[in-house]
Amino acid sequence: MKIAVLGTGGGARAHIARLAELGHQVHVGTRDPQATLARTEPDMMGTEPFKDFLADQPGIEVHTFGDAAAASDGLVISGIDGHNAVRALSAIADQLAGKTLIDYAVPYVYQHETENPWPTPWGTMPKIDPCDTDSLGEQIQRALPRTKVVKAFVTQEQTTVVAPQAIGGGDHTMFVAGEDTGAKQQVTDLLKSYGWSDILDLGPLVCSRGMEMYAHMHSAIGFGLGGHFGIKVVR
Ligand SMILES: NC(=O)c1ccc[n+]([C@@H]2O[C@H](COP(=O)([O-])OP(=O)(O)OC[C@H]3O[C@@H](n4cnc5c(N)ncnc54)[C@H](OP(=O)(O)O)[C@@H]3O)[C@@H](O)[C@H]2O)c1
């Protein structure tokens, strides 16, 4: 398939590499391809410059967000930072029309003022906004009524999303939520090709709220364990 991955961060790179390994034609989207490929410094998370990553990924094409989405034949993965995703995706609504868009972002707001800060190894824990009464997944769907939005991946780390067997032999749970049954099936098929076997359809996109709010629990477990993990729904 021709699959677009919008984004050049750590999560996007995990999908780019795995999709290429599975034989898909991957079209990467970034704000300004020239600027992205000219970067020589690691980002704030210490991620290596994108051109160094690409050196190990022959055949991957880098476009603007809009051109990458247009090049996909039906499936687009958004790895755009959660705080900027609605604005960036709204600008390419025409190129996303009729396609399935997987949103895995957490709408984190960094460097915010807070009465009761949660100290983390990288500074104060970002806050989640929107939260509780709305979600990023729903905001994206409202902004893109011609696109089938599916929330997925967000409850796992980038390494385990694309290689679930790395944890507990793969015996853990991945969630999907969205309004379109066919789109969720497309995402489920992709997840199976990544190696997932326990994929739980939570139902409508309003369930994005819980998936996004879980981010704080995910961080808390990660701090407690000090290593990679998955979550399993036992039933
Ligand atoms: N990494 C994970 O394991 C993981 C897991 C679950 C959820 N998430 C969530 O998924 C999202 C993406 O995570 P990530 O680590 O892959 O990448 P990230 O570093 O959070 O975001 C990088 C991407 O966001 C784009 N971006 C940044 N500011 C922008 C702006 N003002 N306008 C448009 N685009 C902008 C960048 O564009 P350029 O390419 O032009 O620089 C880049 O492609 C985050 O919300 C994160 O919390 C990540």
The ligand as a MOL file (V3000), in Angstrom:
LIG
                    3D

  0  0  0     0  0            999 V3000
M  V30 BEGIN CTAB
M  V30 COUNTS 48 52 0 0 0
M  V30 BEGIN ATOM
M  V30 1 N 6.3850 8.5460 20.6000 0
M  V30 2 C 5.5070 7.7450 21.2030 0
M  V30 3 O 5.7860 6.6290 21.5980 0
M  V30 4 C 4.1490 8.2110 21.4190 0
M  V30 5 C 3.2790 7.3230 21.9650 0
M  V30 6 C 2.0030 7.7420 22.1710 0
M  V30 7 C 1.6370 9.0160 21.8540 0
M  V30 8 N 2.5360 9.8980 21.3450 0 CHG=1
M  V30 9 C 2.1020 11.2250 21.0010 0
M  V30 10 O 2.1270 11.3350 19.5740 0
M  V30 11 C 2.4710 12.6580 19.1660 0
M  V30 12 C 3.6710 12.6010 18.2550 0
M  V30 13 O 4.7590 12.0920 18.9730 0
M  V30 14 P 6.1920 11.9160 18.3350 0
M  V30 15 O 7.1040 11.5860 19.4650 0
M  V30 16 O 6.1210 11.0010 17.2100 0 CHG=-1
M  V30 17 O 6.5270 13.3540 17.7040 0
M  V30 18 P 6.6580 14.8460 18.3460 0
M  V30 19 O 8.0920 15.1080 18.5570 0
M  V30 20 O 5.7250 15.0300 19.4920 0
M  V30 21 O 6.1000 15.7180 17.1300 0
M  V30 22 C 6.8800 15.8770 16.0030 0
M  V30 23 C 6.0680 16.2710 14.8090 0
M  V30 24 O 5.1610 17.3250 15.1030 0
M  V30 25 C 5.3080 18.3220 14.0740 0
M  V30 26 N 5.0570 19.6650 14.6080 0
M  V30 27 C 5.6210 20.2290 15.6970 0
M  V30 28 N 5.1730 21.5040 15.8510 0
M  V30 29 C 4.3260 21.7330 14.8150 0
M  V30 30 C 3.5580 22.8540 14.3950 0
M  V30 31 N 3.5760 24.0160 15.0770 0
M  V30 32 N 2.7870 22.7160 13.2940 0
M  V30 33 C 2.7600 21.5780 12.6050 0
M  V30 34 N 3.4880 20.4760 12.9330 0
M  V30 35 C 4.2520 20.5580 14.0270 0
M  V30 36 C 6.7420 18.2110 13.6140 0
M  V30 37 O 6.8260 18.6960 12.2800 0
M  V30 38 P 8.2140 18.7570 11.4780 0
M  V30 39 O 8.3880 17.3710 10.8940 0
M  V30 40 O 7.9910 19.7840 10.4580 0
M  V30 41 O 9.2720 19.1020 12.4680 0
M  V30 42 C 7.0050 16.7240 13.7150 0
M  V30 43 O 6.6950 16.0780 12.5120 0
M  V30 44 C 2.6860 13.4310 20.4750 0
M  V30 45 O 1.4940 14.0950 20.8010 0
M  V30 46 C 2.9820 12.3550 21.4890 0
M  V30 47 O 2.6310 12.7580 22.7850 0
M  V30 48 C 3.7790 9.5050 21.1110 0
M  V30 END ATOM
M  V30 BEGIN BOND
M  V30 1 1 1 2
M  V30 2 2 2 3
M  V30 3 1 2 4
M  V30 4 1 4 5
M  V30 5 2 4 48
M  V30 6 2 5 6
M  V30 7 1 6 7
M  V30 8 2 7 8
M  V30 9 1 8 9
M  V30 10 1 8 48
M  V30 11 1 9 10
M  V30 12 1 9 46
M  V30 13 1 10 11
M  V30 14 1 11 12
M  V30 15 1 11 44
M  V30 16 1 12 13
M  V30 17 1 13 14
M  V30 18 2 14 15
M  V30 19 1 14 16
M  V30 20 1 14 17
M  V30 21 1 17 18
M  V30 22 2 18 19
M  V30 23 1 18 20
M  V30 24 1 18 21
M  V30 25 1 21 22
M  V30 26 1 22 23
M  V30 27 1 23 24
M  V30 28 1 23 42
M  V30 29 1 24 25
M  V30 30 1 25 26
M  V30 31 1 25 36
M  V30 32 1 26 27
M  V30 33 1 26 35
M  V30 34 2 27 28
M  V30 35 1 28 29
M  V30 36 1 29 30
M  V30 37 2 29 35
M  V30 38 1 30 31
M  V30 39 2 30 32
M  V30 40 1 32 33
M  V30 41 2 33 34
M  V30 42 1 34 35
M  V30 43 1 36 37
M  V30 44 1 36 42
M  V30 45 1 37 38
M  V30 46 2 38 39
M  V30 47 1 38 40
M  V30 48 1 38 41
M  V30 49 1 42 43
M  V30 50 1 44 45
M  V30 51 1 44 46
M  V30 52 1 46 47
M  V30 END BOND
M  V30 END CTAB
M  END
